[in-house]
Amino acid sequence: MIRETKAYPILEGYRTGGPRDIEAVVEILFNVSRILEKIKAIKELDLNLIMVYEKGKGAKVVDARISLE
């Protein structure tokens, strides 16, 4: 699924000097999925911006917006 995004070439290292930590992005997405499964009151969840560091150095969510029912 990540390979289908417009950002994938950047994650692979196109014009950025090296590949990024895609596994960390996958981990973030899995964790968000777990949260959504546990908290049914979440109507919307927006992650903006995800900073992805060099391969093996992780990623972090800079800002998240959550709307509840």
N, C-alpha and C positions, 0 to 999 in steps of 0.2 A: 504494500500500500504506500509506503514512503517513497518507493521508486517512481510512483506515478505522480508525485507532486512536482510543481515547477521548481521547488528548492532543491530537489535531489542532486542536480549537477553541482551545485554549490557544496552540498554535504560531501560529495565525492572528491572535492578539491579543485573544481574548476574555478580559476581566477582567485583563489583564496590562499594558495601556497601549500595546501595539504588537505588530506581528508579530515572530516569532522567525526565526532563520536556519535555515530548513528545508533549504537546500542543504548546509549544514554537517552536518546529520544524515544526509542522503543520502550524503555523502562518507564519514562514519564507517561507515555500513552497508556501502558498497562495499569499504572497506579491511578490515573484519572478514571479509567474504566472501572476499576475496583471501587473507587469512591462513588461513582454513579450507580453502581449496582447496590451499594449499601444505603445510600441516602436517596430515597425515592422522591423526596421533595425538590430535588434539583431539576429545574425546568431548562436552564441554559447554563453552559460553562464555556467561557472564552479564555484561552491562554494567549497572551499577547505581551510579550515577545518571548520566544524561547531562545536563549543564548546557547549555542552549541560550540563547545571548545574542541581543540585538537583531539584526534582519536586517542581514546584512553583517558581523557582528562575530564569527561563529564559534560553536563548541560544543566541549565537552571531556567526556571520560569521567572521572568522579570515581573509580570503582572498577570493577575487572574481576576475575572469578573464572573460571579455566580449569581444567577437569578433563581429564586425559590418560588414554588407554587403557593 
